[in-house]
């Protein structure tokens, strides 16, 4: 799971495979095409209306035929007229019957054609439905594959620092958050065969969870709680005189007096002279006895009787300084040194042989007095610094030193510790509860990563935001989105049937009588002389004519008209316009209020990288390791591995084109059912691809965004099975 030589600070939550949602619904089969009973009734009713005249005419012809035959048999009509009338009415009756038969045959043909069309439409619908079912089966298989990938995917990725970083500065945090962070870091180191030394100066017992977890990793931890365990604490015991004088002088300087009388150089000179008078191999108790003798505190003969000083050592100490003003100053300073270092007197007085362990925890007791805790913290830190200087360089982060409550140490002590760890390639984790000016100057200095936890103080949160840095982003100043849609669907049908009958009878009779008479006389003069001879003639004529005419006309007519119509229209109009206006601004990558609202185990890791500063939000809860969705690779490594794999072919839902079908008369054409969408379950459109998650402006190429949203509720790492 963990790789040797790497420091792990927590877990990063990322959902690479989105939830596929509910399974795609089966396509709803359309209503099967069938013969419309209303249309069938209308056709039969229309046929009856159209054939009613011919039926009546045929009945009238039969009645007339029977009448003619009856009259002929009774002798009222002569045989010729009877035969002629019977032939005429038989023909008329046959013609009417033929019209009735043709109308019935046309009706049967229309019904048969409609039944054939309905049958063909049913076959087309079944073929289309089978295509939908096949597409649904492919979609369902794809959904099952996505669901399996979603269920099997890793949700938590380890956050490991890259190579080249030799220190981690932790700013802010609570005791519970520190406990989670140190447990996470120590567990990763111990699991890979590394060594961890935890120096707890916070008096909050932040190493308790690390100690409880060590047996599960096959490690038996060594724990010292100071000052109670000073008798069996052997750190610094047997140290040479020069380094011991340096350690003791630095321990006193960590807690200077209020009057400002501290002088580190003078204190170091006094300690060096006392150790020189005592000789090599002098213990802390002998040093305290020498300081009491130099400061004239009590009776030095008691220390001689207890074996802390010999007579010769006492004589050499009393002759270190003269009897003047300088002597009084040295005496007072020796008394002050003894008073401040008195807490160290039981150091190493009852040594206990202890086996070597990969986990060592040195903690300050919260139940002790706070007067000498600063001196104890400096003594342990400076002593560890001296031991690190003597150690040869090893693999990076093979040995990890964690210091909780580093704000208790002076800047010079921290600088010397950082230099010693960098020289020996020892990993160093410094945790500060607050960010005062000395810490601010050293935060992130050198090849260091900075981890920010909850910072309740507003000033500290502002400093942390400035330390993380700012970045340009585009602020959306105006957003206009206009979407319009209009849907018009009109369906109607009409039926018109008109039947008309017209009969007319016209009878006309006319009689004309003409009578004429004419008479004429003429004279002719044969001689043109005035008194010549004359000739003359006379004629008379009379004529008479009588005429009679009679006419009769009979007209019969029938007209019928039928219209059947179906009209369907659908119109859909969509319009959309989107306009955005952005302004460039520079803002914090992480706002101060976000640092004040972080969960206890959340940590924002910031470090320099070739492509810029990286900012990652992690959860230091070590119980996440027990979840089944933990990845052995970091998020960047998992992304590279996923990019190296060939992409999977995306499945689509083919929509077969249905054959054209004529809608049934009197019925609107059925809506063409489309494939069922996997996300809505409707049958109106083909499934569309899901939109990807919005890209955060904080994200950069090759790294995830510092998502400050709440991750899934983590487990409580303090609850262990069997407890």
PLY file of the C-alpha trace (Angstrom):
ply
format ascii 1.0
element vertex 723
property float x
property float y
property float z
element edge 722
property int vertex1
property int vertex2
end_header
0.00 0.00 0.00
2.63 2.54 1.09
5.96 3.10 -0.61
9.18 3.41 1.39
10.80 6.80 1.52
7.59 8.77 0.96
5.66 10.80 3.48
1.88 10.47 3.51
-0.25 13.24 4.97
-3.77 11.99 4.37
-6.32 10.90 1.82
-7.90 12.73 -1.05
-11.51 12.04 -2.00
-12.29 11.96 -5.71
-15.18 10.46 -7.67
-13.65 9.54 -11.02
-16.59 7.45 -12.27
-19.92 9.26 -11.86
-22.98 7.49 -10.59
-24.79 6.00 -13.61
-28.12 6.58 -11.93
-31.13 4.27 -12.19
-31.19 1.56 -14.84
-32.69 2.47 -18.20
-36.38 1.73 -18.40
-37.76 -0.70 -20.89
-39.33 0.96 -23.94
-43.09 1.22 -23.71
-44.65 -0.58 -26.70
-47.03 1.60 -28.69
-50.71 0.78 -28.82
-51.21 -1.86 -31.54
-52.86 -0.69 -34.72
-56.43 -1.96 -35.09
-59.53 -1.39 -37.20
-61.40 1.66 -36.00
-64.97 0.66 -35.10
-66.18 4.21 -35.62
-64.76 4.32 -39.11
-66.32 0.93 -39.91
-69.74 2.07 -38.68
-69.44 5.28 -40.68
-68.61 3.35 -43.86
-71.57 1.05 -43.45
-73.86 3.93 -42.64
-72.64 5.78 -45.72
-73.19 2.70 -47.88
-76.76 2.37 -46.61
-77.47 6.00 -47.38
-76.03 5.71 -50.87
-77.90 2.49 -51.71
-81.23 3.51 -50.21
-82.52 5.11 -53.46
-81.60 2.12 -55.52
-83.24 -0.23 -53.05
-86.41 1.85 -53.13
-86.28 2.02 -56.90
-85.84 -1.73 -57.13
-88.79 -2.23 -54.80
-90.89 0.16 -56.85
-89.90 -1.67 -60.06
-90.93 -4.99 -58.58
-94.25 -3.54 -57.50
-94.83 -2.07 -60.97
-93.92 -5.40 -62.57
-96.41 -7.18 -60.36
-99.08 -4.59 -61.25
-98.46 -4.93 -65.00
-98.62 -8.71 -64.80
-101.79 -8.54 -62.77
-103.41 -6.17 -65.27
-102.31 -8.36 -68.16
-103.70 -11.50 -66.58
-106.94 -9.77 -65.78
-107.29 -8.68 -69.44
-107.20 -4.98 -68.75
-104.01 -4.69 -70.77
-103.46 -6.25 -74.13
-100.65 -8.79 -74.39
-98.37 -6.41 -76.26
-98.50 -3.70 -73.64
-98.23 -6.31 -70.87
-95.10 -7.79 -72.43
-93.57 -4.35 -73.05
-94.31 -3.08 -69.54
-93.02 -6.28 -67.90
-89.76 -6.10 -69.90
-89.23 -2.43 -69.02
-89.78 -2.91 -65.29
-87.63 -6.04 -65.18
-84.74 -4.13 -66.73
-85.22 -1.20 -64.35
-85.36 -3.51 -61.35
-82.19 -5.34 -62.51
-80.30 -2.09 -62.94
-81.24 -0.93 -59.42
-80.25 -4.29 -57.94
-76.92 -4.15 -59.78
-76.23 -0.69 -58.25
-77.01 -2.03 -54.79
-74.68 -5.00 -55.32
-71.82 -2.81 -56.59
-72.11 -0.53 -53.54
-71.91 -3.51 -51.19
-68.91 -4.91 -53.07
-67.07 -1.56 -52.87
-67.70 -1.45 -49.11
-66.23 -4.92 -48.66
-63.21 -3.96 -50.76
-62.59 -0.82 -48.67
-62.84 -2.79 -45.42
-60.47 -5.47 -46.74
-57.92 -2.84 -47.79
-58.05 -1.22 -44.35
-57.64 -4.59 -42.65
-54.58 -5.28 -44.83
-53.09 -1.87 -43.95
-53.68 -2.43 -40.24
-51.99 -5.83 -40.43
-48.97 -4.34 -42.22
-48.79 -1.54 -39.66
-48.80 -4.06 -36.82
-45.88 -5.89 -38.39
-43.95 -2.63 -38.75
-44.65 -1.73 -35.12
-43.43 -5.13 -33.94
-40.23 -4.78 -35.96
-39.66 -1.31 -34.53
-40.36 -2.54 -31.00
-37.87 -5.39 -31.40
-35.25 -2.82 -32.45
-36.01 -0.74 -29.34
-35.74 -3.80 -27.12
-32.39 -4.68 -28.63
-31.16 -1.14 -28.06
-32.47 -1.25 -24.49
-30.58 -4.48 -23.89
-27.34 -2.83 -25.05
-28.01 0.21 -22.89
-28.74 -2.00 -19.92
-25.51 -3.94 -20.40
-23.61 -0.66 -20.62
-25.38 0.56 -17.49
-24.42 -2.64 -15.67
-20.79 -2.15 -16.68
-20.85 1.47 -15.52
-22.53 0.44 -12.28
-19.86 -2.18 -11.64
-17.09 0.33 -12.37
-18.79 2.83 -10.09
-19.08 0.26 -7.29
-15.50 -0.98 -7.70
-13.82 2.39 -8.18
-11.48 3.87 -5.62
-12.78 6.90 -3.76
-9.81 7.70 -1.52
-6.33 8.33 -2.86
-3.23 8.79 -0.68
-1.67 12.23 -0.64
2.09 11.75 -0.77
4.68 14.47 -1.08
7.03 14.32 -4.07
10.73 13.65 -3.79
12.96 16.51 -2.76
10.88 17.73 0.18
12.67 17.24 3.51
10.32 19.03 5.90
6.62 19.56 6.51
5.42 22.63 8.40
1.96 22.16 9.88
0.19 25.39 10.77
-2.90 25.37 12.96
-5.01 22.42 13.94
-6.59 20.94 17.02
-5.35 18.15 19.24
-7.62 15.67 17.49
-6.41 16.86 14.10
-2.76 16.56 15.11
-3.40 13.10 16.47
-4.90 12.04 13.14
-2.07 13.60 11.12
0.75 12.08 13.19
-0.99 8.71 13.28
-1.33 8.77 9.50
2.29 9.77 8.92
3.74 7.40 11.53
1.63 4.44 10.38
2.88 4.84 6.79
6.51 5.02 7.95
6.25 2.09 10.35
4.45 -0.04 7.77
7.35 0.41 5.33
10.08 -0.36 7.89
10.94 3.22 8.85
11.51 4.74 12.27
9.50 7.49 13.93
10.33 9.74 16.87
7.43 11.81 18.15
8.23 14.75 20.41
4.94 15.94 21.91
5.42 19.41 23.43
1.73 20.30 23.27
0.77 18.59 26.56
-2.21 17.18 24.65
-1.11 13.53 24.35
-1.34 13.64 20.55
0.79 10.49 20.36
-1.70 8.30 22.20
-3.31 7.00 19.00
0.08 6.28 17.45
1.05 4.22 20.50
-2.27 2.35 20.38
-1.81 1.56 16.68
1.83 0.42 16.94
1.10 -3.17 18.19
-1.09 -3.76 15.12
1.94 -2.93 12.99
4.20 -5.27 14.94
6.02 -2.45 16.76
6.52 -2.19 20.51
6.73 1.53 21.22
8.92 3.26 23.79
7.11 6.02 25.65
8.47 8.62 28.09
6.18 11.10 29.79
8.19 13.96 31.28
8.96 14.96 33.96
7.60 11.79 35.57
9.82 9.45 33.54
13.03 11.49 33.90
14.74 8.86 36.11
14.56 6.26 33.31
15.03 8.80 30.52
18.62 8.60 29.34
18.67 11.20 26.56
21.80 13.31 27.11
23.26 11.03 29.76
26.95 10.43 29.09
27.19 13.38 26.71
30.64 15.02 26.52
31.22 18.18 28.53
31.22 20.58 25.59
27.92 19.51 24.01
26.34 19.09 27.46
27.22 22.67 28.36
25.69 23.80 25.09
22.54 21.79 25.73
22.07 23.05 29.26
22.74 26.67 28.31
20.22 26.46 25.46
17.67 24.87 27.80
17.97 27.76 30.24
17.75 30.32 27.42
14.39 28.88 26.35
12.76 30.32 29.49
14.56 33.63 30.24
13.77 35.57 33.40
11.46 38.54 33.32
14.17 40.98 34.38
16.17 40.31 31.22
19.29 39.21 33.11
19.83 36.18 30.87
23.09 36.08 28.92
23.48 32.87 26.85
27.22 33.38 26.39
27.81 33.86 30.11
25.57 30.93 30.99
27.47 28.73 28.56
30.81 29.85 30.07
29.63 29.10 33.59
28.33 25.67 32.58
31.53 24.86 30.71
33.71 25.81 33.69
31.59 23.82 36.12
31.74 20.76 33.85
35.50 21.21 33.46
35.87 21.31 37.25
33.76 18.18 37.60
35.64 16.30 34.89
34.42 13.99 32.14
31.55 11.65 32.88
29.76 13.94 35.30
26.02 13.41 35.40
23.24 15.95 35.55
22.91 15.50 39.33
26.62 16.33 39.80
26.21 19.40 37.60
23.31 20.56 39.74
25.40 20.01 42.87
28.27 22.02 41.35
25.92 24.89 40.50
24.60 24.88 44.06
28.13 24.99 45.39
29.02 27.84 43.03
25.85 29.73 43.86
26.22 29.07 47.60
22.85 27.38 47.80
22.62 25.22 50.91
25.43 23.24 52.46
27.69 21.64 49.84
28.76 18.99 52.36
25.36 17.34 51.94
26.08 16.82 48.25
29.47 15.42 49.17
27.87 12.98 51.60
25.36 11.92 48.92
28.21 11.20 46.55
27.26 13.86 44.04
30.52 15.76 44.56
33.95 14.78 45.73
36.12 16.96 47.98
38.47 17.78 45.14
35.61 18.72 42.82
34.16 20.97 45.49
37.51 22.73 45.99
37.95 23.31 42.27
34.44 24.74 41.94
34.88 27.14 44.87
38.11 28.46 43.36
36.64 29.14 39.88
35.97 32.86 40.53
37.38 35.52 42.86
35.85 37.43 45.74
34.74 40.69 44.17
31.74 42.06 42.39
32.22 39.54 39.61
32.02 36.75 42.15
28.66 37.99 43.36
27.31 38.20 39.81
28.49 34.68 39.01
27.08 33.39 42.28
23.68 34.87 41.53
23.71 33.54 37.98
24.79 30.09 39.15
21.93 30.12 41.62
19.51 31.08 38.79
20.87 28.34 36.55
20.42 25.75 39.29
16.89 26.94 39.95
15.90 26.58 36.28
17.71 23.29 35.70
16.69 21.75 39.00
13.90 19.84 37.22
16.54 17.85 35.28
18.32 16.52 38.37
16.59 13.09 38.36
17.51 12.61 34.68
18.92 9.12 34.15
19.12 8.36 37.87
17.31 5.01 37.49
18.18 3.71 34.02
16.22 0.74 32.70
17.53 -1.36 29.79
15.06 -0.99 26.96
14.95 -2.87 23.64
15.35 -0.96 20.42
12.05 0.21 18.94
11.02 1.81 15.66
8.62 4.13 17.50
9.75 6.45 20.27
7.36 8.91 21.90
8.53 11.70 24.25
5.66 13.72 25.67
5.22 16.45 28.26
2.77 15.61 31.01
-0.25 17.88 31.11
-0.60 17.18 34.82
2.81 18.58 35.70
3.74 22.16 36.44
4.17 24.45 33.48
7.15 26.27 34.97
9.83 24.02 33.53
8.06 22.66 30.46
9.75 25.18 28.20
13.15 24.16 29.58
12.33 20.45 29.16
11.17 21.02 25.59
14.39 22.83 24.71
16.55 20.25 26.46
14.99 17.31 24.59
15.06 19.16 21.24
18.68 20.28 21.56
19.74 16.82 22.75
18.05 15.21 19.74
19.76 17.76 17.51
23.15 16.76 18.97
22.40 13.07 18.36
21.32 13.77 14.79
24.54 15.61 14.11
26.49 12.56 15.15
24.44 10.18 12.97
25.52 9.38 9.40
23.21 10.37 6.49
20.61 7.74 5.55
17.85 7.29 2.99
15.39 10.19 2.81
12.57 9.95 5.34
13.86 6.63 6.64
13.77 8.23 10.05
10.98 10.74 10.69
10.99 13.22 13.56
7.63 14.74 14.45
7.47 17.75 16.78
4.05 18.81 18.08
3.85 22.25 19.63
7.01 23.61 17.98
5.93 27.18 18.77
7.34 26.58 22.30
10.87 26.45 20.88
13.05 29.41 20.09
13.88 30.17 16.49
17.55 29.28 16.92
16.65 25.87 18.29
14.31 25.18 15.35
16.91 26.33 12.84
19.57 24.05 14.28
17.14 21.11 14.30
16.16 21.76 10.65
19.81 21.93 9.60
20.63 18.67 11.39
17.65 16.86 9.82
18.48 18.13 6.35
22.10 17.01 6.70
21.20 13.50 7.81
18.13 13.24 5.46
15.85 12.81 8.40
12.25 13.71 7.71
10.97 16.50 9.93
7.37 17.41 10.69
6.90 20.61 12.70
3.42 21.42 13.98
2.55 24.92 15.21
-0.70 25.77 16.98
-0.45 29.43 15.94
1.55 31.52 13.49
3.45 34.21 15.44
6.10 36.35 13.78
9.03 33.90 14.34
6.96 31.03 12.91
5.80 33.15 9.97
9.40 33.82 9.00
10.26 30.11 8.94
7.02 28.70 7.51
7.78 26.89 4.26
11.43 27.95 4.19
13.69 25.77 2.07
12.52 22.47 0.56
9.43 22.32 2.74
5.77 21.64 2.24
3.21 23.54 4.26
0.12 21.84 5.65
-2.66 24.05 6.97
-5.26 22.74 9.39
-8.07 24.52 11.16
-7.04 28.07 12.13
-9.67 29.63 14.34
-7.80 32.91 14.75
-8.68 35.36 11.98
-5.16 36.81 11.76
-3.61 33.36 11.52
-6.13 32.38 8.83
-5.26 35.49 6.82
-1.55 34.75 7.09
-2.17 31.17 5.96
-4.19 32.35 2.95
-1.36 34.66 1.94
1.11 31.80 2.39
-0.92 29.54 0.11
-0.98 32.30 -2.47
-3.31 33.89 -4.95
-4.25 33.11 -8.50
-5.91 34.87 -11.39
-9.42 33.88 -12.16
-12.22 35.20 -14.31
-15.18 36.53 -12.38
-18.53 36.27 -14.11
-19.86 39.82 -14.09
-22.86 39.32 -16.36
-24.77 36.25 -17.40
-27.64 36.21 -19.86
-29.43 33.03 -20.75
-32.58 33.10 -22.86
-34.40 29.91 -23.72
-37.67 29.81 -25.61
-39.73 26.93 -26.85
-43.08 26.72 -28.61
-44.90 23.50 -29.37
-48.03 23.42 -31.53
-49.89 20.21 -32.13
-53.18 20.24 -34.04
-55.21 17.18 -34.90
-58.68 17.13 -36.43
-60.97 15.07 -38.62
-64.11 15.82 -40.56
-66.81 13.72 -42.22
-69.47 15.02 -44.64
-72.16 12.95 -46.34
-74.84 14.49 -48.57
-77.61 12.54 -50.28
-80.25 14.34 -52.45
-83.25 13.12 -54.54
-85.14 15.24 -57.10
-88.36 14.26 -58.98
-90.14 16.49 -61.53
-93.32 15.96 -63.67
-94.40 18.37 -66.43
-97.66 18.01 -68.55
-98.53 20.48 -71.35
-101.45 20.55 -73.84
-102.08 23.14 -76.66
-104.87 23.63 -79.25
-104.65 26.08 -82.17
-107.34 27.05 -84.77
-106.67 29.35 -87.77
-109.30 30.79 -90.21
-108.41 33.09 -93.13
-110.34 34.84 -96.04
-108.90 36.94 -98.88
-110.41 38.80 -101.88
-108.62 40.66 -104.72
-109.51 42.82 -107.82
-107.16 44.20 -110.49
-107.45 46.53 -113.63
-105.08 46.77 -116.56
-104.97 49.65 -119.27
-104.15 48.28 -122.59
-103.78 51.59 -124.41
-101.56 54.18 -122.90
-103.73 56.94 -124.37
-105.85 58.79 -122.01
-108.99 57.40 -123.30
-107.67 53.98 -124.30
-109.26 50.59 -123.63
-109.31 49.01 -120.14
-109.15 45.28 -118.91
-110.06 44.01 -115.39
-109.96 40.78 -113.14
-111.32 39.76 -109.75
-110.53 36.80 -107.33
-111.68 35.58 -103.87
-109.97 32.96 -101.47
-110.96 31.50 -98.03
-108.87 29.00 -95.80
-109.39 27.37 -92.36
-106.94 25.16 -90.21
-107.26 23.50 -86.78
-104.20 22.00 -84.78
-103.89 20.22 -81.41
-100.61 19.29 -79.58
-100.11 17.43 -76.21
-96.74 16.80 -74.38
-95.71 15.20 -70.98
-92.15 15.03 -69.41
-90.97 13.15 -66.31
-87.52 13.80 -64.74
-85.97 11.84 -61.81
-82.48 12.49 -60.39
-80.33 11.49 -57.38
-76.98 12.93 -56.28
-74.72 11.84 -53.37
-71.42 13.19 -52.10
-69.14 11.93 -49.26
-65.95 13.47 -47.91
-63.65 12.06 -45.19
-60.60 13.95 -44.00
-57.88 13.68 -41.34
-55.46 16.56 -40.72
-52.55 16.53 -38.30
-49.93 19.21 -37.90
-47.11 19.57 -35.36
-44.62 22.43 -35.09
-41.82 22.81 -32.59
-39.69 25.91 -32.34
-36.68 26.28 -30.05
-34.42 29.23 -29.56
-31.63 29.73 -27.06
-29.08 32.45 -26.53
-26.29 32.47 -23.96
-23.98 35.37 -23.24
-21.34 35.64 -20.55
-19.09 38.50 -19.60
-16.08 37.79 -17.38
-13.60 40.08 -15.66
-10.15 39.07 -14.55
-9.38 39.34 -10.86
-6.84 37.97 -8.45
-8.09 36.14 -5.39
-6.85 33.76 -2.74
-6.69 30.11 -3.66
-8.15 29.41 -0.22
-10.10 32.09 1.58
-9.42 32.77 5.29
-12.95 31.81 6.33
-12.48 28.41 4.70
-9.45 27.77 6.91
-11.51 28.67 9.95
-14.22 26.16 9.00
-12.08 23.15 8.17
-12.99 19.82 9.81
-10.56 18.69 12.53
-8.83 16.10 10.36
-8.81 18.14 7.14
-5.47 19.45 5.95
-4.63 21.68 2.99
-1.22 20.71 1.62
0.72 23.27 -0.39
4.07 22.65 -2.00
6.10 23.82 -4.97
6.22 21.72 -8.13
7.71 22.16 -11.61
4.34 23.24 -13.03
3.54 25.63 -10.20
2.39 25.56 -6.63
0.14 22.61 -5.85
-2.73 22.91 -3.39
-4.47 19.69 -2.34
-7.17 19.12 0.26
-6.68 15.89 2.19
-8.26 14.09 5.11
-5.73 12.85 7.65
-8.13 10.35 9.20
-6.10 7.11 9.41
-9.24 4.97 9.63
-9.85 5.62 5.93
-7.20 2.98 5.27
-9.69 0.31 6.42
-12.25 1.27 3.77
-12.55 -1.01 0.71
-12.46 1.97 -1.68
-8.86 3.00 -0.95
-6.47 3.21 -3.87
-2.79 2.28 -3.57
-1.93 4.99 -6.11
-2.20 8.72 -5.73
-4.80 10.59 -7.76
-2.23 11.80 -10.31
-0.78 8.30 -10.71
-4.27 6.79 -11.03
-5.16 9.40 -13.68
-2.02 8.59 -15.66
-2.76 4.87 -15.44
-6.34 5.46 -16.62
-5.11 7.61 -19.50
-2.73 4.84 -20.58
-5.58 2.35 -20.90
-7.42 2.25 -24.25
-10.75 4.05 -24.13
-13.85 1.93 -24.12
-16.16 2.14 -27.08
-19.25 4.09 -26.24
-22.52 2.36 -27.04
-25.30 4.17 -28.80
-28.98 3.42 -29.19
-29.74 2.91 -32.89
-33.13 4.13 -33.88
-34.45 2.11 -36.84
-36.51 4.07 -39.34
-40.09 2.78 -39.36
-41.82 2.16 -42.69
-44.35 4.81 -43.67
-47.84 3.93 -42.55
-51.03 5.67 -43.55
-53.06 6.79 -40.54
-56.43 5.22 -40.14
-59.33 7.43 -41.15
-60.90 9.12 -38.21
-57.88 8.56 -36.02
-54.80 10.74 -35.56
-51.57 8.97 -36.48
-49.89 7.44 -33.43
-46.95 9.39 -32.09
-43.68 7.87 -33.09
-42.21 6.49 -29.88
-38.52 7.17 -29.47
-35.98 5.31 -27.35
-36.40 5.54 -23.61
-33.89 7.90 -21.97
-31.88 6.33 -19.25
-31.99 9.41 -17.07
-35.67 10.36 -17.37
-37.41 7.23 -18.59
-39.39 9.14 -21.21
-39.94 8.03 -24.78
-39.47 11.34 -26.50
-35.84 11.49 -27.55
-32.68 9.46 -27.75
-30.52 9.33 -24.62
-28.11 12.21 -24.39
-24.61 11.98 -22.85
-24.38 13.11 -19.27
-22.67 16.50 -18.79
-19.29 16.36 -17.09
-18.72 17.93 -13.69
-17.99 21.67 -13.83
-14.32 22.44 -13.86
-13.20 24.51 -10.91
-11.17 27.61 -11.65
-8.72 26.48 -8.97
-7.79 23.33 -10.87
-4.62 23.10 -12.89
-3.39 20.65 -15.43
-2.22 17.48 -13.75
-3.64 18.15 -10.31
-7.08 18.10 -8.70
-8.79 21.25 -7.42
-8.70 21.98 -3.67
-12.30 21.04 -3.17
-13.22 22.37 0.23
-16.62 20.74 0.28
-17.33 18.16 2.95
-16.19 14.65 1.99
-18.18 11.59 3.09
-18.29 11.21 6.83
-15.05 9.44 7.83
-14.64 6.80 10.46
-13.43 7.50 13.96
-9.88 6.19 14.14
-10.07 6.12 17.94
-12.64 3.31 17.87
-10.83 0.04 17.48
-12.44 -3.41 17.36
-12.36 -5.29 20.63
-12.28 -2.19 22.81
0 1
1 2
2 3
3 4
4 5
5 6
6 7
7 8
8 9
9 10
10 11
11 12
12 13
13 14
14 15
15 16
16 17
17 18
18 19
19 20
20 21
21 22
22 23
23 24
24 25
25 26
26 27
27 28
28 29
29 30
30 31
31 32
32 33
33 34
34 35
35 36
36 37
37 38
38 39
39 40
40 41
41 42
42 43
43 44
44 45
45 46
46 47
47 48
48 49
49 50
50 51
51 52
52 53
53 54
54 55
55 56
56 57
57 58
58 59
59 60
60 61
61 62
62 63
63 64
64 65
65 66
66 67
67 68
68 69
69 70
70 71
71 72
72 73
73 74
74 75
75 76
76 77
77 78
78 79
79 80
80 81
81 82
82 83
83 84
84 85
85 86
86 87
87 88
88 89
89 90
90 91
91 92
92 93
93 94
94 95
95 96
96 97
97 98
98 99
99 100
100 101
101 102
102 103
103 104
104 105
105 106
106 107
107 108
108 109
109 110
110 111
111 112
112 113
113 114
114 115
115 116
116 117
117 118
118 119
119 120
120 121
121 122
122 123
123 124
124 125
125 126
126 127
127 128
128 129
129 130
130 131
131 132
132 133
133 134
134 135
135 136
136 137
137 138
138 139
139 140
140 141
141 142
142 143
143 144
144 145
145 146
146 147
147 148
148 149
149 150
150 151
151 152
152 153
153 154
154 155
155 156
156 157
157 158
158 159
159 160
160 161
161 162
162 163
163 164
164 165
165 166
166 167
167 168
168 169
169 170
170 171
171 172
172 173
173 174
174 175
175 176
176 177
177 178
178 179
179 180
180 181
181 182
182 183
183 184
184 185
185 186
186 187
187 188
188 189
189 190
190 191
191 192
192 193
193 194
194 195
195 196
196 197
197 198
198 199
199 200
200 201
201 202
202 203
203 204
204 205
205 206
206 207
207 208
208 209
209 210
210 211
211 212
212 213
213 214
214 215
215 216
216 217
217 218
218 219
219 220
220 221
221 222
222 223
223 224
224 225
225 226
226 227
227 228
228 229
229 230
230 231
231 232
232 233
233 234
234 235
235 236
236 237
237 238
238 239
239 240
240 241
241 242
242 243
243 244
244 245
245 246
246 247
247 248
248 249
249 250
250 251
251 252
252 253
253 254
254 255
255 256
256 257
257 258
258 259
259 260
260 261
261 262
262 263
263 264
264 265
265 266
266 267
267 268
268 269
269 270
270 271
271 272
272 273
273 274
274 275
275 276
276 277
277 278
278 279
279 280
280 281
281 282
282 283
283 284
284 285
285 286
286 287
287 288
288 289
289 290
290 291
291 292
292 293
293 294
294 295
295 296
296 297
297 298
298 299
299 300
300 301
301 302
302 303
303 304
304 305
305 306
306 307
307 308
308 309
309 310
310 311
311 312
312 313
313 314
314 315
315 316
316 317
317 318
318 319
319 320
320 321
321 322
322 323
323 324
324 325
325 326
326 327
327 328
328 329
329 330
330 331
331 332
332 333
333 334
334 335
335 336
336 337
337 338
338 339
339 340
340 341
341 342
342 343
343 344
344 345
345 346
346 347
347 348
348 349
349 350
350 351
351 352
352 353
353 354
354 355
355 356
356 357
357 358
358 359
359 360
360 361
361 362
362 363
363 364
364 365
365 366
366 367
367 368
368 369
369 370
370 371
371 372
372 373
373 374
374 375
375 376
376 377
377 378
378 379
379 380
380 381
381 382
382 383
383 384
384 385
385 386
386 387
387 388
388 389
389 390
390 391
391 392
392 393
393 394
394 395
395 396
396 397
397 398
398 399
399 400
400 401
401 402
402 403
403 404
404 405
405 406
406 407
407 408
408 409
409 410
410 411
411 412
412 413
413 414
414 415
415 416
416 417
417 418
418 419
419 420
420 421
421 422
422 423
423 424
424 425
425 426
426 427
427 428
428 429
429 430
430 431
431 432
432 433
433 434
434 435
435 436
436 437
437 438
438 439
439 440
440 441
441 442
442 443
443 444
444 445
445 446
446 447
447 448
448 449
449 450
450 451
451 452
452 453
453 454
454 455
455 456
456 457
457 458
458 459
459 460
460 461
461 462
462 463
463 464
464 465
465 466
466 467
467 468
468 469
469 470
470 471
471 472
472 473
473 474
474 475
475 476
476 477
477 478
478 479
479 480
480 481
481 482
482 483
483 484
484 485
485 486
486 487
487 488
488 489
489 490
490 491
491 492
492 493
493 494
494 495
495 496
496 497
497 498
498 499
499 500
500 501
501 502
502 503
503 504
504 505
505 506
506 507
507 508
508 509
509 510
510 511
511 512
512 513
513 514
514 515
515 516
516 517
517 518
518 519
519 520
520 521
521 522
522 523
523 524
524 525
525 526
526 527
527 528
528 529
529 530
530 531
531 532
532 533
533 534
534 535
535 536
536 537
537 538
538 539
539 540
540 541
541 542
542 543
543 544
544 545
545 546
546 547
547 548
548 549
549 550
550 551
551 552
552 553
553 554
554 555
555 556
556 557
557 558
558 559
559 560
560 561
561 562
562 563
563 564
564 565
565 566
566 567
567 568
568 569
569 570
570 571
571 572
572 573
573 574
574 575
575 576
576 577
577 578
578 579
579 580
580 581
581 582
582 583
583 584
584 585
585 586
586 587
587 588
588 589
589 590
590 591
591 592
592 593
593 594
594 595
595 596
596 597
597 598
598 599
599 600
600 601
601 602
602 603
603 604
604 605
605 606
606 607
607 608
608 609
609 610
610 611
611 612
612 613
613 614
614 615
615 616
616 617
617 618
618 619
619 620
620 621
621 622
622 623
623 624
624 625
625 626
626 627
627 628
628 629
629 630
630 631
631 632
632 633
633 634
634 635
635 636
636 637
637 638
638 639
639 640
640 641
641 642
642 643
643 644
644 645
645 646
646 647
647 648
648 649
649 650
650 651
651 652
652 653
653 654
654 655
655 656
656 657
657 658
658 659
659 660
660 661
661 662
662 663
663 664
664 665
665 666
666 667
667 668
668 669
669 670
670 671
671 672
672 673
673 674
674 675
675 676
676 677
677 678
678 679
679 680
680 681
681 682
682 683
683 684
684 685
685 686
686 687
687 688
688 689
689 690
690 691
691 692
692 693
693 694
694 695
695 696
696 697
697 698
698 699
699 700
700 701
701 702
702 703
703 704
704 705
705 706
706 707
707 708
708 709
709 710
710 711
711 712
712 713
713 714
714 715
715 716
716 717
717 718
718 719
719 720
720 721
721 722
